[in-house]
Amino acid sequence: MARKSRKKMNQIPETNMVMGLAAEEPENMLPTGAYIRLSIENSGHDTDDTVQSQIAMVHDYIRRQPDLKLADTYVDNGYTGTNFDRPEFERLMQDVRSWKIQCIVVKDLSRFGRDYLETGYYLETIFPKLNVRFIAINDDFDSTRPEDLEKLAVPIKNIVNNFYAKEVSKKLVTVQELKRQRGDLPNGTPPYGYVHDEEKQTFVVNENTAGYVRAMFQWMRMGLTKAEIARRLDFLQAPVPRGKNHEAEGSGRTKWHVSSIGRLLQNPVFAGDFAYGKTKCALYKGIKTTNVGQDEWVIHRNRHEAVVLRSDFEEVQEQLRQSRAKHQKEHRSQAEKNTEPQNPFRGIIFCGCCRKHMSYAHWSYSGEKNPRGIFYCNSKKWENRCANHNVQENLVKIMVMDQMHLLIKAACDRKKTVMRLLKGSGKDGVWKSLDKKMDSTSNRIRQAGDRLDSLYMDYSDGVIDKEEYQYMKEHFIAEKQELEEKLADLSNKRSAIERKAKGCLEKAEHLEQYMDRRDFDAALVKEMVEAIYVGLDNTLEIRFRCTDVYQELFDCLEAAENEE
């Protein structure tokens, strides 16, 4: 079906009044998405450019346009404009690709994005290909007007927006560093167990939640685990913190997490100190907020009233340090165990009788350097007849490698067949046959074009009348379009064969390096083997991961050869 032109789709519909009633909504109005973004540096501040003001402005503009109708509103509140990794923008683009949205309206270009390269790419490439109209109200930009896309103001504004984002980010970093040096408290949400004292610019203990903080430290000193502390707080229905670095109550969650307990117990705010620089980010580079190690924190001591005694706080910190050291020791011990002989077929070897995973064990006799391995079925005697069914590790390795070697040899042999088919001569050469068909089709397309040109000359010279000219013109145009579609189909088939052939050759070349290897290769087994089933007589059934890419190629070659 022919696609409607943008010009036709954007025509202003006529309205009729029948007995004082407005006519129905015109069918050719564009479904429009209102996109709203408030940058991260403005989030939570009172400014003229709020989410509500943007929504009101964009909605009012759409309502006043006779060729637009509001379909949905997309709001990214608190997201930087230096990249397009925003949830509502991604939802907007999904609706654009599914034709739910055919026009996008924003307050100005900076609300859409501040990266001039990506913004320009959307305006000049993506939206025109998707046949999407784009309007920036304050910048008087409408993508349906060719002069707007051609004029220099758009890329200049995009560059300015990008530089503005960088400058704002740098200034924010400078301001934050100055506040850190002075010891100013942040304007955001106070920590769990505290409230803001606006007059004195300090934290004041919130007795509604401070008691739970004191209980945490007391329970920790008593030797309770963080998981047990979380269970007790859930039982007491203590307000749950928000998590991460915003440990204030009222998150909406109903359960305490062990991670929240750990962060609260390490926070020096409860001893009367305040730590700056717990996180860092680079807005203009699009780098998200990341946590910083405690050794890099800047701590101002005795900044406000403490919730717990400093001696209790330090005692808990020592407990946490010892706990971390214990976990690190256990981790090193586990790493040392991992150096011992490991199950080479872990997760992929099964008993062929009961189809359960086989267990692995190894031992060594006196004087032997290399331990011996064995796989055995761990079923109970009264459950399955395969109880204590076992097979030696070395036997499985040999049999698996032999089967893999046969598979590799077959793949390499089929590589020769593929190359012979692709590089053959005469009617056996697939490339030559396809190229011949494509050349023939291209010549017919050129001939159809020449006939159209000569037809027009005949009409101009009066050889044929207008009716004959129109009839023959439509015939030749249809013939040319059919030939162009055929040429595109041949080109696609050639590309598909080339792509599949390349995959086959790459797979064969990858496997060729293992052709002469007989030693066991654990990495190759993991790559190629999906499952191994060991029968009661120690026969093996091996299921390989690889798909038959050769058969897919041969099917494509057969279809190409049968193409008329």
Number of C-alpha atoms within 10 A of each C-alpha: 3 4 5 8 9 12 8 9 14 16 12 14 14 8 12 11 9 8 6 7 8 10 11 9 11 15 9 15 19 22 18 24 27 25 22 25 27 21 20 14 15 15 15 13 9 8 10 9 14 18 17 10 14 22 20 10 14 22 18 11 16 18 12 10 11 17 19 22 20 19 14 14 17 17 19 19 18 16 21 26 26 25 19 18 12 16 12 18 18 13 11 21 13 13 15 21 12 10 14 17 22 22 23 25 25 26 24 18 22 24 19 23 23 26 23 23 13 15 25 17 11 14 17 14 11 13 18 14 10 12 15 21 21 21 19 19 16 10 15 11 20 17 19 17 10 9 11 14 17 12 10 10 13 19 16 12 16 22 17 16 21 21 17 15 23 18 13 14 18 15 12 15 16 12 12 16 14 12 14 19 13 10 17 16 17 14 10 9 13 18 22 24 24 24 16 19 11 10 6 8 13 17 21 18 20 15 13 11 17 18 15 17 19 19 15 21 22 16 17 20 15 10 10 13 14 19 14 13 20 20 16 16 18 16 10 10 12 18 21 22 25 18 18 12 15 14 20 20 20 12 13 10 13 13 16 22 18 15 13 18 21 13 13 21 20 15 19 20 26 27 21 19 17 21 19 19 16 16 14 13 14 15 24 21 14 16 12 11 12 10 12 12 9 13 7 12 14 15 18 19 14 13 18 18 16 19 21 19 14 15 10 16 22 14 15 21 16 12 15 16 12 12 12 12 12 12 12 12 12 12 12 12 11 11 11 10 11 10 8 10 14 13 17 18 20 13 13 17 26 24 26 22 16 17 13 14 20 26 18 20 15 16 12 11 9 6 6 9 8 11 12 15 19 18 24 21 24 18 19 11 10 7 9 13 13 19 17 15 20 21 20 16 19 13 12 20 17 14 14 18 19 14 13 22 18 12 16 20 18 12 22 21 12 16 20 13 13 20 13 14 16 18 14 14 13 9 10 14 16 22 20 16 17 18 15 12 18 19 13 12 20 17 13 16 21 13 14 20 16 13 16 20 12 12 20 17 13 14 16 13 10 10 13 14 12 12 10 12 18 13 10 15 17 12 13 19 16 13 16 21 13 13 19 16 13 16 19 14 13 19 16 12 17 20 12 15 22 16 13 19 23 14 15 24 21 13 18 20 14 13 18 15 10 16 15 9 11 12 10 15 13 13 9 13 20 16 11 14 18 15 17 21 22 24 19 15 10 16 13 19 15 18 13 16 13 11 8 10 15 20 12 14 21 16 12 19 22 11 12 18 15 8 11 6
